[in-house]
Amino acid sequence: MVIKTPLLVEQHLHGAFGIDFNKAEVNDVLRVAEKLRERGIGFFFPTLVTDSVENIKRRISVIKEAAKSSKSILGIHLEGIFINPEKKGIHNPEHFLSLTIENYKLIEDEFIKIVTLAPELDEGLIDYLKSKGVKVQAGHCVGGDLSKVDGVTHLFNAMSGISHRGKSTALSALVDDVYTEIIADGVHVSDDALKLVFKAKDKVILISDALPITHSDMKETIFADSKIYYDGEKATSADGTIAGSTTLLDGIVKRLIKLDLFKPEYIENVYHYHGIEPVGEIVWTK
């Protein structure tokens, strides 16, 4: 079986090859861009995890500078700061801020293209972000009202699960007309759950949520102020919380093709989401 797709677009990636976007300098970001391109990942949104306002501003500056030398970098995905402590995952709640316009202006930059936040805690920030053309995604949250967001961040992970009574984030993500990220690495979401999502949704966006430890010799690292351990299959904090993926997007696509769960639109969707024309061609074989 032969499948053709455009170049992959990764909109949720914290780093790889030993490089952490929350710590990286310009050459580090460019090195990731080059190595991703070799794997068919033509474009990406470096994703910043919760951190201090000062360091987030510093890394935004670094990524913007790198983007001057690489057309692969489409913008920044800001995940964290504006999330719900009830679903913090490994994010450090010491850095969380209320969802106000004033707080966003502390780190605001036109290169931020996606913001993950908890809509149930909104204090006017969502409308402001949308007025600026920023994609707003519900993530690390418990609310079921997704009426104001564009998408959902890593479905099922760090959100209220499916409920047969009332609303929940995961249930609304499946039934509402929003784009939905999912980590199909075989660790974050079971294959049966993937089948349910693929039957229920057309607007699926494949992501890796890859960690800096991905495709490196590292067995442990500090990420989001937590020590992360890699056992060869998954990366977790000391208390067993899954920290992110250790499989890049091309590996996820290959896995889905092998399982007969892949459709080319899962790659095309991210182009549609961001309003850009598909670029290039990759030939995949089973």
C-alpha positions in Angstrom: 0.0 0.0 0.0 1.3 3.5 -1.0 0.0 6.7 0.7 1.0 10.2 -0.4 0.8 13.2 1.9 2.2 16.7 2.1 5.1 17.4 4.4 4.2 17.0 8.0 3.3 19.9 10.2 3.9 19.5 13.9 2.0 22.0 16.1 2.9 20.6 19.5 6.6 19.8 20.1 8.6 20.7 23.2 11.9 19.7 21.7 13.9 16.6 20.6 17.4 15.4 20.1 18.3 16.5 23.6 17.1 20.1 22.9 14.5 21.8 25.1 12.7 24.8 23.6 12.4 26.3 27.1 16.2 26.3 27.4 17.3 26.4 23.7 19.4 29.1 22.0 19.1 30.0 18.4 21.5 27.4 17.0 19.7 24.7 19.0 16.3 25.6 17.5 17.8 25.6 14.0 19.4 22.2 14.6 15.9 20.7 15.6 14.4 22.3 12.4 17.1 20.7 10.3 16.7 17.2 11.8 12.9 17.4 11.7 13.1 18.2 8.0 15.2 15.1 7.4 12.3 13.1 8.8 9.6 14.7 6.6 8.5 17.2 9.3 8.7 20.3 7.1 7.1 22.8 9.5 6.6 23.1 13.2 5.4 25.3 16.1 8.0 25.2 18.9 5.9 24.7 22.1 6.8 26.3 25.4 5.8 24.6 28.6 4.8 26.6 31.8 7.8 28.7 32.9 8.5 32.1 34.5 7.4 35.1 32.5 11.1 36.2 32.2 12.2 32.9 30.6 9.2 32.6 28.3 9.9 36.1 27.0 13.6 35.1 26.5 12.7 31.9 24.6 10.1 33.7 22.4 13.0 36.1 21.4 15.3 33.1 20.7 12.7 31.2 18.6 11.8 34.4 16.6 15.5 34.9 15.8 15.8 31.3 14.7 12.8 31.7 12.4 14.6 34.4 10.5 16.9 31.6 9.2 14.3 28.8 8.9 11.0 28.9 7.1 10.1 25.7 8.9 9.3 27.6 12.1 5.7 28.8 11.7 5.2 30.3 15.2 5.0 29.5 18.9 2.6 27.3 20.7 2.2 28.5 24.3 1.1 25.7 26.5 0.8 26.5 30.1 0.7 29.5 32.4 -3.1 29.9 31.7 -4.2 26.3 32.6 -6.2 24.7 35.4 -4.2 23.5 38.5 -6.6 20.5 38.7 -5.2 19.2 35.4 -1.7 20.5 35.7 0.1 17.3 34.6 3.8 18.0 35.1 3.4 21.8 34.7 4.7 23.8 37.7 1.7 25.7 39.2 4.0 28.3 40.8 4.1 30.0 37.4 0.3 29.9 36.6 -1.4 33.2 36.0 -5.1 34.2 35.9 -6.6 34.3 32.4 -6.6 38.0 32.0 -5.6 40.3 29.1 -3.2 42.1 31.5 -1.4 38.9 32.3 -1.1 37.8 28.7 0.4 41.2 27.8 3.3 40.3 30.1 4.5 37.8 27.5 2.5 38.9 24.4 4.2 38.6 21.0 2.9 38.4 17.5 4.8 35.2 16.9 2.6 33.3 19.4 0.2 31.6 17.1 -1.5 29.0 19.4 -2.4 29.3 23.1 -3.5 26.3 25.2 -5.6 27.4 28.2 -8.4 26.4 30.5 -11.6 28.0 29.1 -13.5 27.6 32.4 -11.1 30.0 34.0 -11.3 32.7 31.3 -11.5 36.3 32.4 -11.7 37.9 29.0 -8.5 36.4 27.5 -10.1 34.2 24.9 -11.9 37.0 23.1 -8.7 39.1 23.1 -6.6 36.2 21.7 -9.1 35.6 18.9 -9.2 39.3 18.1 -5.5 39.0 17.5 -5.8 35.9 15.3 -4.3 33.5 17.8 -5.6 29.9 17.8 -7.2 29.2 21.2 -7.1 25.6 22.4 -8.7 24.0 25.4 -6.2 21.9 27.4 -5.2 21.1 30.9 -8.8 21.9 31.8 -12.1 20.5 33.2 -14.7 22.6 31.5 -17.1 21.2 28.8 -18.0 24.5 27.1 -15.8 24.7 24.0 -17.9 27.3 22.2 -15.2 29.9 22.1 -12.1 27.8 21.3 -10.7 26.7 18.0 -9.3 23.4 19.1 -8.4 21.0 21.9 -4.9 20.1 23.1 -3.9 16.4 23.3 -7.4 14.9 23.6 -8.0 12.7 26.8 -4.7 13.8 28.4 -4.9 16.4 31.2 -8.6 17.1 30.8 -12.0 15.9 32.2 -12.8 12.6 30.5 -15.9 11.3 28.7 -19.1 11.5 30.8 -22.5 10.1 30.0 -24.1 12.8 32.1 -23.5 16.4 31.5 -20.5 18.0 29.7 -16.8 17.3 29.9 -13.9 18.5 27.9 -13.2 15.2 26.2 -16.9 14.6 25.3 -17.3 18.1 23.9 -14.1 17.7 21.9 -15.6 14.6 20.2 -19.0 16.1 19.4 -18.3 19.8 18.8 -17.1 21.2 15.6 -13.5 21.9 16.8 -10.1 20.6 15.7 -8.7 18.0 18.1 -5.1 17.2 18.7 -4.3 13.6 19.6 -1.1 11.8 20.6 -1.3 8.5 18.8 2.0 7.1 20.1 0.5 4.0 21.8 1.3 5.4 25.2 -1.0 8.4 25.7 -4.1 7.0 24.2 -5.1 3.3 23.6 -5.7 2.1 20.1 -9.4 1.4 20.9 -9.8 5.0 22.0 -8.0 6.1 18.8 -10.6 4.1 16.8 -13.4 5.9 18.6 -11.9 9.3 17.9 -11.3 8.5 14.2 -14.9 7.3 13.8 -16.3 10.4 15.6 -14.1 13.2 14.3 -12.9 14.4 10.9 -11.0 17.3 12.3 -8.2 15.3 13.9 -4.7 16.8 14.2 -1.9 14.4 14.9 0.8 15.7 17.2 3.7 14.2 19.1 4.0 16.4 22.2 7.6 15.2 22.0 10.0 15.9 24.8 13.7 17.0 24.6 14.6 13.5 25.5 13.2 12.2 22.2 15.8 10.7 19.9 18.7 11.3 22.3 20.8 9.2 24.6 19.3 10.8 27.7 17.6 8.6 30.3 16.6 11.5 32.5 16.3 15.2 32.3 14.7 18.3 34.0 11.6 19.4 32.1 9.0 21.9 33.4 11.0 22.0 36.7 10.5 18.3 37.2 12.9 15.4 36.9 11.7 13.2 34.0 12.8 9.5 33.6 12.8 7.6 30.4 12.5 3.8 30.6 12.7 3.1 26.9 9.0 3.2 26.3 7.6 6.3 28.1 8.8 9.4 29.9 7.3 10.0 33.4 7.9 12.2 36.4 8.9 10.6 39.7 5.2 10.1 40.7 4.5 8.3 37.4 2.8 11.2 35.6 3.3 10.9 31.8 5.3 13.9 30.8 5.0 13.8 27.0 5.9 11.7 24.0 9.2 10.1 23.0 8.0 9.5 19.4 8.2 12.1 16.7 5.4 12.7 14.3 6.8 10.7 11.4 7.0 7.7 13.8 3.4 8.2 14.8 2.3 8.3 11.1 4.2 5.1 10.4 2.6 3.4 13.4 -0.9 4.4 12.3 -0.3 3.1 8.8 0.9 -0.2 10.2 -2.4 -0.4 12.2 -4.5 0.6 9.2 -5.7 3.6 11.2 -4.2 6.3 9.0 -5.9 8.7 6.6 -4.1 11.4 4.6 -6.5 14.1 5.9 -5.0 13.7 9.4 -1.9 15.4 7.8 -3.9 17.8 5.6 -6.1 19.0 8.6 -3.3 21.0 10.2 -2.8 22.9 7.0 -6.5 23.7 6.9 -6.5 24.7 10.6 -3.8 27.3 10.1 -5.0 28.4 6.6 -1.9 27.5 4.7 -1.5 25.6 1.5 -0.2 22.0 1.6 3.5 21.8 0.6 5.7 19.0 -0.7 5.0 15.3 -0.9 5.9 12.3 1.2 5.4 8.7 0.0 4.6 6.3 2.8 4.5 2.5 2.3 3.1 -0.2 4.6 
